[in-house]
Amino acid sequence: MMQSTTVFSSSRQPALRPLPRLLPAALLALAAGASLPARAADAAPADMTMPAVTVLGQSTASTEGTGSYTAGEARSATRMDLSLRETPQSVSVITRQLLDDLGAVRLDQALAQTTGIQVGQNDTERTTFYARGFGINNLQIDGMPRGGNAPLQDTILYDRIEVIRGATGLMGGKGDPSATINMVRKRPTKTFQASAGLIVSRWNDQRLEADVSGALNGDGSVRARAALAWQKRDSYLDMYHERKTVGMAILEADLRPGTLLTAGVDFQDNQPTGATWGAVPYWNADGSLANLPRNTSFTTPWSTWANKQHTVFTSLYQRLPGNWNLHLGYARTESTNRTTVAYAGAGHPDPATGAGMRLWTGAWGPGKSSSDNFDVYASGPFTLLGRKHTAIVGWNGGNQRARSLGGEAEIAYPDFIPDYRSWTGNIPRPVFHADGSRTETVTRLAGAYVATRLSLADPLHLIIGARSSTYRTDTRSYDTRGAYTGSADFAETRNEVTPYVGAVFDLNRQYSAYASFTQLFNPQTSKDRNDKFLPPETGDNAELGIKGEFYEGKLNASAALFHTQKKNLAELDRTVPPGFLLPDGSQAMVANGAGVTARGIEFDVSGQLTPAWEASGGYTYLHAAEADGRRAATTQPRHLFRLATSYRFDGQLNGLRAGASMTAQSATYSEAWYGRPPSGDVANIPQAGYALLNAMASYALNKHASVQLNVDNLLDKKYYRNVGFFDGVFWGEPRNVSLSLRGTY
């Protein structure tokens, strides 16, 4: 008999003690431009040898080779070429230099150091992101949806990561009020450049990287780039091992003046073993705290969530009369996953006997998914009432198809662990027997939008627009002979209109005040106890703030107030019996019709404080409440502080760069799903406030080679990266040390 359990990802989060009041005050001072030393506006770091890439028809905000912690512009919010100061929302850009200084080779490592972003982890393969009280579901690559069934992104492919906090419903049908994360690929360069790197870290972590770019003809009108990384690593968790290969090849061609064609392919292959399917228990069977060691893992050596994904992408930029531009884009993503995992994620251990933990088993045939995404828009200036304005009109959307095979797994072991204290995972691997049947879930989400940036006066600009979205999904079944037998889980929403309004008022040459408002629309895949989809999430999002741009854009700062109301959030249905699962193995949910209100304050600063000193950081205060006043989003901290900085020495220490980063958050908690044993009373699973400190030092051996040392969690702080998932906790990584050697040409 097949034994399996599907884990549900909770989006609720906890509370914290206030951080020292000096932190927001210091950030506010930076946002106001206070106490910044005067310097020449054109000063530049000594090691800026690689020019920023400028590509026709695209953003000129490439950060590679600039050595900067900030960017000139970000297009993810409106697709218009606006500077950070001109964008009426909170924006953070994780530049290539910051990624390298942090040693962030995965998306979660980068976002863990980003203003306002909370990173959670359910198990070794499933990482979740949150902002402003809600989960982040809008992940993009070059402005297109990332695609379902995707592994955690490796950062070698990207020039930068743009994070737009708040709703961006104008550009996509999912107007999540949390954030949009857009990973922007590296682009080919006209001049030849090449780099290679070797990184070794604790727990037998070894990584090789290579990146080559240059022109393919004499005038540079045809350019190409290729990047590749290979990594194998163990973990602080028992039995875990991962092999990963990731790469990209991209070609650009100036077909004629004003016409740019781009085509490429990228791929990522993750092959983990010893993967987990859940966390470790917080309580013992007698109600005492389990406090299991950080390396504890109730998995097996063969458990895996293997995933292969590749994307083929192309785009055409065409310059039109009147300084208008036309963009056509297409991307197809295909992925295959093979999941065979056994993990003791249920029950509570008895420290006297070692019994009490029960195994979940998930064994399926290869699952496949594909995603076709399209992006068409035209933008340019126009004149009205004697003033120049900008307009954009477009359509984007896509089709996603996910296939699951029917069959049954042959399992030759009991569903319990005799003694967790001596568990080695030495049990036979299940064998899945496909019976020829399958199900396919097809989802279509698309919409048209129009927006304009009106210059109402020299200091005042108004962005106004709207999007009309259509959503449709159903699950189609096929029998063992491959014949279609019917559809289920049908849901459809047509012509859902989400308006967007943003205004920016230039107070002077350095400061701007802004305000923005948009409505929310987000279809849900969660189901109620009757196996019916919950209604779409709706609501509105408003933001008011001030931004500053200093030293000709080398330093950006902002301060914002935000307010969000969101209805029909999916929450765990606690009225069903313990262990109740829907036919697809998921848990029953209920829509919180009254909704959640989240409001708060946010400060952000990034860029050069002096020609040798870079910094990026921010502070977020979050207050989220249910309609009856109870605290919501209890697993997200009320106070979250992030800061990363580096300094470039000269004189006798020329070639040395040193930096540090830190994150500090107040306490959080999660409400128990099943109650504290043995009474079953509802109780909280807490995470006390904590701070993590990281350090970095790099040295240029010569013009072409450098060495870098990173120490993460320098003080070896013990903390949870997730609390409450099936009444469990997931330990954060202990102190890690990595050494990298890089060569450039």
C-alpha positions, 0 to 999 in steps of 0.5 A: 500500500502506498503511504504518502503525505503532501506537505502544506506551506504555511504563510503565517508568521510570528512577533518580536521585541523592538530593536534599538531605536538607533537603527531606524534613526540611523537609516532615516538619517541616511535616507535624508542624506545626513552626515554624508561626507562631501566628495567629487561627484565623478569619483569612482572605485579604483578597480572599476575595469569592466564597463557597464553593458548598454543594450539597445532597447533595454534597461541601461541599469546593468550592474556588472563591473560597476563595483556598486551596491546600487543601480541607475534604474529598475524597470520591473514595476512599470516597464518604463525606463525610470530611475529608482527615485522616479519609481513610485514604489519601494525598490531594492536592487541586489547588484552583481558586486553585492552578490559576489561580496556576500558569496550568494550563489543561491537566490535565498542567500541573496534575499536573506540580506535584502530589505524587508524580505523574510526567508523561510525553509520548510525542508532542504528543497523548499524555500519560501519568501515573505514581505509585508505580511504576505508570501511572495509568489511573483518570481520572474526572470527578465520580466517573465514568470519563472515557471512552475516546478523550478529549482531554487535559482543559482545566481551565476546567470544574473546581472542583478536581482530587482525587488519591488516591494508592494503590488505590481499588478499592472505588469502581471495578473498576480497583484501580490502586495508582498513583492515582485522578484525579477532576476535579470540575466547577464548580457553579452558584451562587445569587448572580450571578457572571461572569468573563472572561479573556484570556491571551497566551503565547509561540509565538503562544498566545492564549486567551479564557475566560468563565464565568457563573453565577447563579439563574434564579428569585427564590428561587434554587431553579433555578441555571445555569452556563456556561463557555467557552474558546477557544484557538489556539497554536503551539509550540516544535516546528516545524510544530505548531499547535492550535485548541481549544474547550471549554465546559460548561452545567450546570443545578441545580434544588431540585425540593422540599426534600431533592431536587436534580436536576442536568443538563448537557453539556460538550464539547471540540474539539481540532484540532491540525496538525503533530502528532507520532507519537513522539519524536526519536532519541537516537542517530545511526546511528554510535552517537553522541548525536544531541542534536537541537534542541528544536524538531526535528519530523519531522512534516508540516504536515497531520498531525493527531489531531483529536478531538471529545468531548461528555458529557451528564450528570445526577444526582439526590440524594434525602434519605431518612428517617433522614438517609440520602441516595440518589444516582443518576447517569448520563453518556454520552460520545461522541467522534470522532477523525480521525487522519491523521499521518506521522512519521519515528519510526523509524531513526537519522539519519546526520549526514553524509548526512542519511539514516536516518529512516523514516516511519510513516504512520497514516491512518484514517477517523473513529473513534467511541467511546461510553461509558455510565456509571451510578452508584447509591449510598445512604449514611447513619448507623446506630446499633449498640451505642450508637454512631453509624456510617456505611454506604454501599452502591452499584453503578457501571459502564458500557459502552464501545463503540469503532468503527473503519472498515475500508479502505485509505489511498492513500499517494503518497510513499516511507517514508523521509526523504532528508535530515532536515536539510532536512525540511519535511514537504512531501509529499501527504496520504494519502487513506483509502478506506473499504470499508464494513467495520468493527470494534466493541470492546465493554467492560463493567465494573461492580460492587457495593460495600458499606462501613461506617465504624465508630466503635469508640471516640471516637478510633478509626474503622474503614472496612471494605468490599468490591467485587465486579466483573465485566469483559467485552470482545470485538471484533465484526466487520462486512463491507462490507455491514454484516453481522455476521461474528463476534467475537474477543478475548473476555475475561471475569472474573466476581465478582472481589472486592476487599476494602478496610480502613482505620483512623484513630486520632485521636491528639489534636485535630490529629493522626491515625494511619491504615492502609489495605489493599486488593487489586488487580484490573485487566483488561488490553488488552495482548496476547501474541505469539499475539494473546491478552489477558494475564491481569488484573493482581492484587496488594495495596496497603498504606499507613501514615501520620500526618496533621495538620489545623491552623488549623481545617482551613486547613492539612493535612499528611501523611506516609506509608509505602506498599507495593505488590505487583503481578503480571502487569504487561504488559512488552515482549516482547523475544523477538519479531523487531524490527518484529514487530507484532500484527494490530491494529498493536500490539506483543507484550507478556508478563505479568510473573508474578513481579510488581513490588514498590514501596515508599516514603515520601511527605510532603504539605502544603497550605494556609495557613501564615499568612493571607497565605501559601499553600503546596502541596508534597510529597516522594516516595521510590520504590523499585521492584524486580522479583522478582529485585531489578532496579530496576523503573519506571526512568523514574520518579524515586526522589526527586521534590520539588514545591512551589508557594507564593504570598504576598499583600502588604498596605500600600503593596503591597496588591493584589500577589501573588507566588509561585513553584513548582518541581519537582526529581527525581533521574535516570531512564533507560530501557532501549533497545528495539532497542539502540544502533546500530550494534552493537545492544547493549542500552544505557540512555537516561538523563535526569539529575536536574534542577530546574525553577523557575516564577514568578508575580506578579499585581496587582489593578488594581481591585475587578473586574480583575487582571493576572497574569504567569507564567514557566514554566521560568524558567531555561530548563532543557533536559530530557526529558519522556520517554526511551526511547519507540522509543529516542527522547526528547521534549524538555520545553518551553523557557522560556514567558512568559504574561500574563493579564488577568481581569475579575470581577463 
